[in-house]
Amino acid sequence: MTNRMIGIEVEFKGTEAQRDMVASYMTQHGVPCFVERYNHNTRGHWKIVTDVSAQWELVSPPMAGQEAKNQIKVACEALAAARAKIDKSCGLHIHHDASDFTVETFKRLYAMYVRFEDALDTLMPESRRDNNNRYCQGFKHIQQYILDSLRNCNTVTDILMIFSSRYIKLNCQSYQRHGTIEFRQHSGTVEFDKIWNWFVLTQ
């Protein structure tokens, strides 16, 4: 699965000068990055846009394999060099290409996440567990409803109807716009090892 395309979004805080430093550092180190107005457009380069829950969001283009690893390393170096700040309002989101997913793939994925949510919560700080964050709500309070509803789904559209909000730990609404499944639970970080390990786990 190492060739499956991914995209990441790293939320961070800092001044406009720090934001610009991140973009400049990355570009100088061979990973083009530009400051843009808020948008959801998929680019062929990294971009920094405003973020409603944090302040800034560093967004990657679709990438895979060793190239993804190399680019994420440069991004983390840039954030560290600019002394970007992270607090509990920040999150890390990873998109995985879901263009080959069937309704059964979505069913299995959601069933696994719902059943192992308690275990996944133990990997996260308190602010990203259970329903403690409005931007990555959990499933435990409606676990049986989800499992029962999944059994009756015959199309991907049926799956999307169950999860009407994108502000959940595992967001399938991104499938309509980007053809991806988005893991939103991870806390904000500028540490490469944390980002890469979460990528490997979710992959």
C-alpha positions in Angstrom: 0.0 0.0 0.0 3.0 2.3 0.0 2.1 3.7 -3.4 -1.4 4.8 -2.4 -1.6 8.6 -2.8 -1.9 10.7 0.4 -2.2 14.3 1.3 -1.6 16.0 4.7 -2.8 19.1 6.4 -0.8 20.5 9.4 -2.4 23.2 11.4 -0.2 25.6 13.2 0.0 29.0 14.8 2.4 31.9 14.2 2.8 35.4 12.8 2.6 36.1 9.1 6.4 36.4 9.1 6.6 32.9 10.5 4.1 31.6 7.9 6.1 33.2 5.1 9.3 31.7 6.5 7.8 28.2 6.3 6.9 28.7 2.6 10.3 30.2 1.8 12.2 27.5 3.6 10.4 24.7 1.8 10.7 26.3 -1.6 14.4 26.9 -1.1 14.8 23.2 -0.2 13.2 21.9 -3.3 9.6 21.6 -2.1 7.6 24.5 -3.6 5.2 26.1 -1.2 3.0 29.2 -1.6 0.8 31.3 0.6 -2.8 31.4 -0.8 -6.2 32.6 0.2 -8.5 30.1 1.8 -9.5 27.4 -0.6 -10.1 23.6 -1.0 -8.4 23.3 -4.3 -6.0 20.4 -4.9 -2.7 21.9 -6.0 0.5 20.4 -7.5 2.5 22.2 -4.8 2.2 22.8 -1.0 0.2 25.7 0.2 -0.5 27.6 3.4 -4.0 28.9 3.9 -5.9 30.3 6.9 -7.7 27.9 9.2 -10.8 28.5 11.3 -9.9 26.3 14.2 -6.2 27.0 14.5 -4.6 29.9 12.5 -2.7 28.5 9.5 -2.9 25.2 7.7 0.0 23.8 5.7 -1.5 21.6 2.9 0.4 19.1 0.7 -0.3 18.1 -2.9 -1.2 14.4 -3.5 2.0 12.4 -3.1 3.2 8.8 -2.3 6.0 6.6 -1.2 9.5 7.9 -0.6 8.7 11.2 -2.2 6.0 11.8 0.3 8.4 10.9 3.1 11.0 13.3 1.8 8.6 16.2 1.4 7.0 15.7 4.8 10.5 15.8 6.4 11.2 19.2 4.7 7.9 20.5 5.8 8.6 19.6 9.4 12.1 21.1 9.2 10.5 24.3 7.9 7.9 24.5 10.7 10.7 23.9 13.3 13.0 26.6 11.7 10.1 29.1 11.7 9.3 28.2 15.3 5.7 27.5 14.5 3.5 27.0 17.5 1.2 24.1 18.2 -1.5 23.9 20.8 -4.6 21.8 21.5 -6.7 23.8 18.9 -4.4 22.4 16.2 -4.8 19.1 14.4 -3.1 16.9 11.8 -5.3 15.5 9.0 -4.2 12.8 6.6 -6.1 12.0 3.3 -5.7 8.7 1.7 -6.8 8.1 -1.9 -10.1 6.2 -1.9 -10.8 6.2 -5.6 -10.7 2.4 -5.7 -12.9 2.0 -2.6 -16.1 0.0 -2.9 -19.1 0.2 -0.5 -17.6 -2.9 1.2 -14.3 -1.1 1.7 -16.0 1.8 3.4 -18.1 -0.6 5.6 -15.0 -2.5 6.8 -13.0 0.7 7.4 -15.7 2.3 9.5 -16.5 -0.9 11.4 -12.9 -1.2 12.3 -12.5 2.4 13.4 -15.7 2.3 15.5 -14.7 -1.0 17.2 -11.1 0.1 17.9 -11.9 3.7 18.8 -11.0 3.2 22.5 -7.6 1.9 21.5 -6.9 4.7 19.1 -8.0 7.2 21.7 -5.1 6.0 24.0 -2.6 7.2 21.3 -4.0 10.8 21.5 -4.0 13.5 24.1 -7.2 14.2 26.1 -8.2 16.9 23.7 -8.5 14.5 20.8 -10.3 11.6 22.6 -13.9 10.7 22.8 -16.1 13.7 21.9 -13.7 16.3 23.4 -13.1 18.1 20.1 -15.8 19.6 18.0 -13.7 19.2 14.8 -13.1 15.5 15.3 -16.1 14.0 17.0 -16.1 10.3 18.0 -18.5 7.4 17.4 -18.8 5.7 20.7 -22.1 7.3 21.7 -23.7 6.0 18.4 -21.6 2.9 17.9 -24.4 0.4 17.6 -26.4 2.8 15.3 -23.4 3.1 13.0 -22.8 -0.7 12.9 -26.5 -1.4 12.2 -26.7 1.3 9.6 -23.6 0.0 7.7 -25.2 -3.4 7.3 -28.0 -1.8 5.3 -25.8 0.2 3.0 -25.7 -0.8 -0.7 -23.9 2.1 -2.2 -21.2 4.6 -1.3 -23.9 7.3 -1.2 -25.6 5.3 1.5 -22.4 5.5 3.6 -22.1 9.2 3.0 -25.7 9.7 4.3 -24.8 8.2 7.7 -21.9 10.6 8.2 -23.3 14.0 7.2 -20.6 16.1 9.0 -16.9 16.2 8.1 -16.0 17.1 11.6 -15.6 13.5 12.7 -12.5 11.4 13.4 -12.9 9.5 10.1 -14.4 11.8 7.4 -15.8 10.3 4.2 -17.3 13.6 3.0 -13.9 14.4 1.4 -14.7 11.5 -1.0 -17.1 13.7 -2.9 -14.7 16.5 -3.3 -11.3 14.9 -3.5 -11.9 11.1 -3.8 -10.2 10.6 -0.4 -10.9 9.3 3.1 -9.7 11.8 5.8 -8.3 10.8 9.2 -8.9 13.9 11.4 -8.2 12.6 14.9 -4.5 13.3 15.4 -3.4 16.2 17.5 -1.4 19.0 15.9 2.4 18.3 15.6 5.4 19.5 13.7 7.3 16.3 14.5 8.1 14.1 11.5 8.1 10.8 13.5 4.6 11.4 14.8 3.2 12.4 11.4 4.8 9.4 9.6 3.8 6.9 12.2 0.2 8.1 12.0 0.4 7.9 8.2 1.7 4.3 8.4 -1.0 3.3 10.9 -3.9 4.8 9.0 -2.5 3.4 5.7 
